[in-house]
Every structure is written in structure tokens, then in C-alpha cells.
Amino acid sequence: MFLSFYFWQILKNWWWFFFTSIFYFSFRYFYLWWIRWEVFYKKTFRWILLEIKPPKEILKPFSAMEDIFSTLWGIYDSPNWRERWCRGEFPLGGGGWFSFEICSFGGEIHFFVRIPDFFRNSLESAIYSQYPDVEITEAEDYTQKVPKDVPNEKWDLYSEDYTLARPDHYPIKTYSMFFERPEEEKRVVEEKRLDPLNQLLEGLSILQSGEQLWLQIVCNPILDPDFPWQGEGRKEAERIAKRKVPSQPKSTFGKILDTIVSGVPEVIETLISGPPAKEKKEAALELIAPELRLTPGEREILTAIENKLKKPAYQCWIRQVYLCKKDEPHDYGNYKLIRGYLMSQFSTSHLNFFVYFGGTRTRIHYFLTARRLYLRKRQRFKEYIERLPSYFPWNFKGEPPPLIKLIRYRVAPGRRATCVLSIEELATIFHLPAKVAIPTVPVVEAKRRGPPPILPTE
């Protein structure tokens, strides 16, 4: 009786402490969801969609697109504590990401880029500096031209995200690995002949009138403290180079604990068998440096990892959506055009390669399949329209919630729905075609010319 009365007094006086402790994480989750999505994202940013119309032929190499991604990395913004909790800015990049998109509407192919309106001048300057003959115009968002309730009686869709199969510090096959000619002019000629984008454009051009295929590459500039991946890459490089990685110094408490744990067996052994004999072992002198003992494959992996670590990087989520009208001719398997482009063109067995992320595929195999499949398709369609990573607002890294992680058949392959790509990798995946030979790609017929410098202004 006395214990129950004592417990009741504690609960009566300290209920506010227990209440906030229990529901803290729930309040924190919904508060950040509200202030980031409803206050900051929807009211601060005005997004615009620009269409990029390429010329028939581009003489510049793929590295020109790499320079554009390097310039666009300047949109990066790291919010402080007040901006995160009071204004609702996203912790990764401040929410100022952009997306490059390739779409086919019944075989007609278009190139788009979606950015915040305040970054339009910087984007156009970066693109025109490398591709002066392109044409950039503001366009209506194509996602608003289809019904909002897809899938429905007339429309169906398939969607999946793509991620890296191995850790982020392993690069994919980039344009610098496609060619062996060091001379710049010869390399440009070779790029026109071996442009990996040609395979995708050829496949997108054969879609029928009732089909649409959208590819979205969202780029969010990051630094290592925001999205730690370079530290793991440096450790992997040290391991491959067979260098001794210095261990982290232990705290004073850790040293005392190690002494107590390791000292007890030594004392017992000394009491039983006496003090051990002192043996002096001289370390063998290495005549060959570890770097010289690398195999050609290890040397190539080490060079590729270090090349990715030294370049600016983006957190990316890559997604495709295939739409088709049920009452018109279509081939549902055409969604594999994107999969074939990403998962075969840039794959290397010893480095990295793209895989579809199992947790985002619009396929359900067990338990209430029809209803769950409908909800997943609706969710993926909404995420594409908003250009948000999968599993948002649960987190911003594309990691599935713990419940989904327990059901591994829904997640594998891949660890999360986002990945880290360097500017060289992005330039390899998305660039303007070196030579447009497909009639369904709108091109600039005449070169863009500015006004004469002597034109009067009054």
C-alpha cells in the first residue's frame, strides 16, 4: 500500500517528465515533417522546369558536362541549428537540389532540368559556357499532364529506384574508361562513335503513342560531414595499398579497462608457470614497398577510388517511371530500357555497378498484394512528381524504416534508395548526345546568335 501511494505521488508530480520522454521522438518526427515540408519546402522554393534542346552535333568531349556539374555544385548550403529547427531547412544541402531528366512521350524524346528559380542564371551560364549552341526554354511540368490518380482504370505504371551495389567510394565505369586514346581530338571522335547515351535514345524512340518513360536523376550537393563516405573510401584505399592504418587512440577509461581485463589472465599464468622468458623479435626489413607489390587489378581499383574521392560529389536518387494507357498499344516490358542502360553500360565487376533497389519496385509478392501494390504505385508516382527520395519523410537518405529492413526480401538488392556519385560519374550517365541521329529528338536547327555589339539601346 505504501509503495503504491509513493508511486502515485511520483507520477502525479513528475508526469510531464515521463510524458515528454516517452513521446519525444514522435513529436520530433512530426514537427520536422511539418516545418520542413509544409513551411520551408512548399513556401520558400519556387521550382521551374527548363527544356534543353541540343544541336545536331556537339564537338566537345564528355568532360564539358563534368565542368557543368562542378559549377552547379555551388548550390550547396549547410544550414545551422536555427535554420534547421526554426526555418525547416533540410540538413543535407539545405533543400536546394536539382534534377536532370530524360523523357520519352510516345517516342518523342526531351531533355529537362528542374531547379529552384533563383539558380536559373547560374545554370544557364554553366550550360552555355560549354554548349553555346543549345537552346534553353522554360517548359510546363510534364508530370502535370497526366491524371493525378495514376494508376486508375485507364493508366498503369511501373517504377523503381537505382542505387550502387557496392559501397559509395567504389566508382562505376566512367567516360574516361571508355577510351584509350590520349590525344584530345582523337578522343572526341571516338566519343561520338561510342556514346553510351545512343543506346538509351534508340530505345526511347520506339515507344508507342500510349507509352511514356521518364528517367529522373536528382542531384543534391554534399560534403563528407553531411553524408560520410570519404572516410570509408580512405580506409579502403589504405587497405588495398597494404599500408598500416594507425589505430584510434583509446580513452583513459578504455586503457584502464583493457589493463584490468588483460591483466588478470597474465597474473594467473605467472603464478602457475612462472615469469615468461623474454624473447626479442626483430621485425623483418621490407625490401619492396607495399605499393610495388600491388597486382594490376588492385592498382586499377586503388586509382579509381582515389580519383572519385578527390572530386565533388552529390547525393543522388535515380528513378524511372513507365506509364502506359491500358486501351492503347503498349509493351509493359519497355521499362527495362532504363534498366539496361544503367545496369549494363557502366558496370564493372571489380569496381561498382547499378542495381535496382528492391524496396522501391512496384511489385508485391505476399499478403494483400492488390491493395499494397496500388498504394506503392501511388507512393512512387508522388515521389517522382515531388522529386523527393524514397521513404521521405522517414529520412532523407533513402534508408527503409526498421520494419522494412527486417523483411529483407523487400530491400535487397542495394542498401538504400540513394547513392553518392562524383561529377565524373554524373557526366557519364547524363550528358547531351554527341551526335543526334534520331528524328524524334528535337534539335536546334540554327545556331543561336546574340544581338550585334553595336546595336543601339535607345
C-alpha positions in Angstrom: 0.0 0.0 0.0 2.8 2.3 0.9 4.6 1.6 -2.4 1.5 2.3 -4.5 1.0 5.6 -2.7 4.6 6.6 -3.2 4.5 5.6 -6.9 1.3 7.7 -7.3 2.9 10.8 -5.8 5.9 10.5 -8.1 3.6 10.1 -11.2 1.4 13.0 -10.0 4.3 15.4 -9.7 6.5 14.2 -12.5 4.0 13.2 -15.2 5.3 15.9 -17.5 8.8 14.5 -17.5 7.6 10.9 -18.3 5.2 12.2 -20.9 7.8 14.2 -22.8 10.4 11.4 -22.5 8.1 8.8 -24.0 6.7 10.9 -26.8 9.8 13.0 -27.6 10.8 11.1 -30.7 7.2 11.1 -32.1 6.8 14.9 -31.5 10.2 15.5 -33.0 9.4 13.4 -36.1 6.1 15.2 -36.8 7.4 18.6 -36.1 10.3 18.3 -38.5 7.9 16.8 -41.1 5.6 19.8 -40.8 8.2 22.6 -40.7 10.3 21.1 -43.5 7.6 20.1 -45.9 4.7 22.4 -45.2 6.6 25.6 -44.2 10.0 25.6 -45.8 9.9 23.4 -48.9 6.5 24.5 -50.2 6.7 28.2 -49.3 10.4 29.0 -49.8 11.2 27.4 -53.1 9.7 28.0 -56.5 10.7 25.3 -58.8 10.9 25.7 -62.6 11.4 23.2 -65.4 13.7 24.0 -68.3 14.0 22.1 -71.5 17.4 21.7 -73.1 17.3 21.4 -76.9 20.7 20.1 -78.1 22.2 20.8 -81.5 22.6 18.1 -84.2 26.3 17.7 -83.4 28.5 18.6 -80.4 32.2 18.8 -80.8 33.1 19.0 -77.1 34.0 15.9 -75.1 32.1 14.5 -72.1 34.3 16.4 -69.7 32.4 19.5 -70.7 29.4 18.1 -68.8 31.6 17.4 -65.9 32.5 21.1 -65.7 28.8 21.9 -65.6 28.2 19.6 -62.7 31.2 21.1 -60.9 29.7 24.6 -61.4 26.3 23.5 -60.2 27.8 22.1 -57.0 27.8 25.7 -55.8 24.1 25.4 -54.9 25.3 23.6 -51.8 24.2 25.2 -48.5 24.8 23.9 -45.0 22.1 25.1 -42.5 23.0 25.8 -38.9 20.9 24.8 -35.8 18.5 27.7 -36.1 17.8 27.2 -39.8 17.1 23.5 -39.3 14.8 23.7 -36.3 13.2 27.2 -36.8 13.0 27.6 -40.6 12.9 23.9 -41.5 15.9 23.7 -43.9 16.9 20.2 -44.8 20.2 19.1 -43.2 21.6 17.8 -46.5 22.3 20.6 -48.9 19.6 22.9 -47.5 17.0 21.5 -49.9 18.4 23.2 -53.0 18.8 20.2 -55.2 18.2 19.9 -58.9 17.3 17.1 -61.3 18.3 16.2 -64.9 15.6 14.2 -66.7 15.2 12.4 -70.0 11.7 11.6 -71.1 10.0 9.9 -74.0 6.4 10.7 -74.8 5.3 8.1 -77.3 8.8 8.1 -78.8 9.4 11.9 -78.8 12.5 12.5 -76.5 13.1 15.6 -74.5 15.9 16.7 -72.0 14.8 18.6 -68.9 16.4 20.1 -65.8 14.4 21.1 -62.8 15.9 23.8 -60.5 14.9 26.5 -58.0 14.2 29.7 -59.8 16.9 31.7 -58.1 19.5 29.3 -59.6 18.4 29.7 -63.2 21.0 32.2 -64.3 23.8 30.1 -62.8 22.5 27.1 -64.6 22.2 28.7 -68.0 25.6 30.4 -67.7 27.2 27.0 -66.9 25.5 25.2 -69.8 26.0 28.0 -72.4 29.7 28.3 -71.5 30.2 24.7 -72.5 27.5 24.2 -75.1 26.9 27.6 -76.8 24.6 26.2 -79.5 22.0 24.7 -77.2 18.6 26.2 -76.6 17.1 26.5 -73.1 13.5 27.4 -72.6 11.1 27.2 -69.7 8.6 24.4 -70.1 5.4 23.2 -68.4 5.9 20.4 -66.0 5.1 17.2 -67.9 4.1 15.4 -64.8 1.0 17.6 -64.6 -0.2 16.5 -68.0 -1.2 13.0 -66.8 -4.0 12.2 -64.3 -3.1 12.7 -60.6 -4.7 9.4 -59.6 -2.5 7.1 -61.6 -2.8 4.1 -61.5 -6.5 4.0 -62.5 -8.9 2.3 -64.9 -7.1 3.9 -67.9 -3.5 4.3 -66.8 -0.9 1.9 -65.3 2.7 2.4 -64.2 5.9 0.7 -63.2 8.6 2.4 -61.1 11.9 1.5 -59.5 14.9 3.3 -58.0 18.5 2.6 -58.8 21.4 2.5 -56.4 25.0 1.2 -56.2 25.6 -2.4 -55.5 28.9 -1.8 -53.6 29.9 1.0 -51.1 29.7 4.5 -52.5 33.5 5.0 -52.7 33.7 2.4 -55.5 33.1 4.2 -58.8 31.2 3.0 -61.8 32.6 2.8 -65.3 33.1 6.4 -66.4 33.8 8.0 -69.7 37.5 8.1 -69.0 37.5 4.3 -69.0 35.7 4.0 -72.4 38.6 5.4 -74.4 42.3 4.7 -74.6 43.5 7.5 -77.0 45.3 10.3 -75.1 45.0 12.9 -77.9 42.1 15.2 -77.3 40.9 15.4 -81.0 41.0 11.7 -81.5 39.2 11.1 -78.2 36.4 13.5 -79.3 35.9 11.5 -82.5 35.9 8.2 -80.5 33.3 9.6 -78.0 30.9 10.3 -80.9 31.2 6.8 -82.0 30.9 5.2 -78.6 28.5 7.5 -76.8 26.6 5.2 -74.3 23.6 7.5 -74.5 22.9 6.3 -78.0 21.5 3.0 -76.8 19.0 4.7 -74.5 17.9 7.2 -77.1 17.4 4.4 -79.6 15.2 2.5 -77.2 13.2 5.5 -76.1 12.4 6.4 -79.8 10.5 3.2 -80.4 7.8 3.8 -77.7 4.3 3.8 -79.0 1.7 6.6 -78.7 0.2 5.2 -75.5 3.5 4.9 -73.6 5.7 7.3 -71.6 9.1 6.6 -70.0 10.6 9.1 -67.5 14.2 9.0 -66.2 15.0 11.3 -63.2 18.5 11.9 -61.8 18.2 14.2 -58.7 21.5 15.7 -57.5 21.9 17.0 -54.0 25.4 18.5 -53.4 27.0 17.2 -50.2 30.2 17.3 -48.1 31.7 14.4 -46.2 30.5 15.6 -42.7 26.9 15.7 -44.0 27.0 12.3 -45.7 30.1 10.4 -44.5 31.5 8.3 -47.3 35.0 9.6 -47.9 36.3 8.3 -44.6 35.4 4.7 -45.6 36.9 5.3 -49.0 40.3 6.4 -47.5 40.3 3.3 -45.2 39.6 1.1 -48.2 42.4 2.7 -50.2 44.8 2.2 -47.3 43.8 -1.5 -47.1 44.3 -2.1 -50.8 47.6 -0.3 -50.7 48.6 -2.6 -47.8 49.5 0.3 -45.6 49.3 0.0 -41.8 46.3 2.0 -40.7 47.0 3.7 -37.3 44.5 2.6 -34.7 42.4 5.2 -33.0 43.8 6.2 -29.6 41.8 4.8 -26.7 40.4 6.9 -23.9 41.8 6.7 -20.3 38.9 4.7 -19.2 39.4 2.3 -22.1 43.0 1.8 -21.2 42.2 1.1 -17.6 39.6 -1.4 -18.6 41.9 -3.2 -21.1 44.6 -3.4 -18.3 42.1 -5.0 -15.9 40.7 -7.4 -18.4 44.1 -8.5 -19.9 46.0 -8.4 -16.6 44.0 -11.0 -14.7 44.9 -13.9 -17.1 48.6 -12.9 -17.1 48.8 -12.8 -13.3 47.2 -16.3 -13.1 49.6 -17.7 -15.7 52.6 -16.1 -13.9 51.6 -17.8 -10.6 51.2 -21.2 -12.3 54.2 -21.3 -14.7 56.4 -18.5 -13.5 57.5 -15.5 -15.4 57.7 -15.9 -19.2 61.1 -15.9 -20.9 62.0 -12.7 -22.7 62.2 -13.1 -26.4 63.4 -10.4 -28.7 61.9 -10.5 -32.2 63.3 -8.3 -34.8 60.9 -7.1 -37.4 61.9 -8.3 -40.9 63.0 -5.4 -43.1 60.8 -5.0 -46.1 62.9 -4.6 -49.2 59.9 -3.9 -51.5 57.4 -1.1 -50.7 53.8 -2.3 -50.4 52.7 -0.1 -53.3 55.0 -2.1 -55.6 53.5 -5.4 -54.7 50.1 -4.5 -56.0 48.6 -6.5 -58.8 47.4 -4.7 -61.9 43.8 -5.1 -60.8 44.4 -3.8 -57.3 46.3 -0.8 -58.7 43.3 0.0 -61.0 40.9 -0.2 -58.1 43.1 2.0 -55.9 43.4 4.6 -58.7 39.6 4.6 -59.4 38.7 5.0 -55.7 41.2 7.9 -55.2 40.0 9.6 -58.4 36.4 9.5 -57.1 37.4 10.8 -53.6 39.2 13.9 -55.0 36.2 15.2 -57.0 33.0 17.0 -55.8 30.1 14.6 -55.2 26.4 14.5 -55.0 23.9 12.5 -53.1 21.7 11.2 -55.9 18.4 9.4 -56.2 17.8 7.9 -59.7 14.3 6.8 -60.5 12.3 5.8 -63.5 8.5 5.7 -64.2 6.9 3.9 -67.1 3.4 5.0 -67.9 1.0 3.3 -70.4 -2.6 3.6 -71.4 -4.4 0.3 -71.0 -6.6 0.7 -74.0 -3.8 1.6 -76.4 -0.9 -0.5 -77.8 1.9 -0.7 -75.4 4.7 -3.1 -74.2 4.9 -3.2 -70.4 8.4 -4.6 -70.6 9.7 -1.3 -72.0 10.6 -0.2 -68.5 13.7 -2.4 -68.9 15.1 0.1 -71.4 16.3 2.3 -68.4 17.5 -0.7 -66.5 19.5 -1.9 -69.5 21.1 1.5 -69.9 22.2 1.9 -66.3 22.9 -1.7 -65.2 24.9 -2.8 -68.3 26.7 0.3 -69.8 28.5 1.4 -66.7 29.1 -1.9 -64.9 32.5 -3.3 -63.9 32.9 -6.5 -61.8 35.9 -5.2 -59.9 34.6 -1.7 -59.2 30.9 -0.9 -59.0 27.6 -1.1 -60.9 24.0 0.0 -60.6 21.2 -2.3 -59.4 17.5 -1.6 -58.9 16.6 -1.1 -55.2 14.3 -3.9 -54.2 12.3 -1.9 -51.7 11.0 0.5 -54.4 10.0 -1.8 -57.2 6.3 -1.7 -57.9 5.9 -5.4 -57.3 4.3 -7.2 -54.3 4.5 -11.0 -53.8 2.9 -11.7 -50.5 -0.1 -10.6 -48.3 -2.8 -8.3 -49.7 -0.9 -8.0 -53.0 -3.5 -6.0 -54.9 -4.0 -3.3 -52.3 -0.4 -3.0 -51.3 0.7 -2.8 -55.0 -1.8 0.1 -55.6 -0.5 2.0 -52.6 3.1 1.5 -53.6 2.5 2.7 -57.2 0.7 5.8 -55.8 3.6 6.5 -53.5 6.3 6.1 -56.2 4.3 8.3 -58.6 4.0 11.1 -55.9 7.8 10.9 -55.1 8.6 11.3 -58.8 6.4 14.4 -59.1 7.9 16.0 -56.0 11.5 14.8 -56.9 11.9 13.5 -53.3 13.9 10.5 -52.2 12.1 7.3 -51.4 10.9 6.8 -47.8 10.7 10.5 -47.3 9.9 11.9 -44.8 11.0 9.0 -42.7 14.5 10.0 -43.5 16.4 11.9 -46.3 18.9 9.2 -47.1 16.6 6.7 -48.7 17.0 4.2 -46.0 14.0 1.9 -45.3 12.3 2.1 -41.9 13.4 -0.6 -39.4 10.3 -2.7 -40.0 11.0 -3.0 -43.8 14.7 -3.7 -43.0 13.6 -6.8 -41.1 11.9 -8.1 -44.2 15.0 -8.4 -46.3 13.2 -9.7 -49.4 11.7 -6.3 -49.9 15.0 -4.4 -49.7 17.7 -6.4 -51.5 19.5 -5.7 -53.7 21.1 -2.5 -52.5 21.3 -0.9 -49.1 19.3 2.3 -49.6 17.5 4.2 -52.4 20.2 6.9 -52.8 23.8 6.8 -53.7 26.9 9.1 -53.9 28.1 9.9 -57.4 31.0 12.1 -58.4 30.8 14.8 -61.1 32.6 12.4 -63.5 30.1 9.6 -62.9 27.2 12.0 -63.4 28.7 13.4 -66.6 28.9 9.8 -67.9 25.3 9.0 -67.1 23.7 12.3 -68.2 25.2 14.4 -71.0 24.0 15.9 -74.2 24.3 13.5 -77.1 27.4 13.9 -79.2 25.5 13.4 -82.4 21.7 13.3 -82.8 20.8 10.8 -85.5 17.2 10.0 -84.2 14.5 12.1 -85.8 12.3 12.1 -82.7 14.8 14.2 -80.7 14.0 17.9 -81.2 17.3 19.7 -82.0 18.3 23.3 -82.7 18.2 23.8 -86.4 20.2 27.1 -86.5 23.0 28.3 -84.3 22.0 30.7 -81.5 23.3 34.2 -82.1 23.3 37.1 -79.8 22.5 40.8 -80.8 25.2 42.7 -82.6 27.5 44.6 -80.2 26.9 47.9 -81.9 23.1 47.6 -81.6 21.7 50.9 -80.1 20.0 50.6 -76.8 17.8 53.7 -77.1 
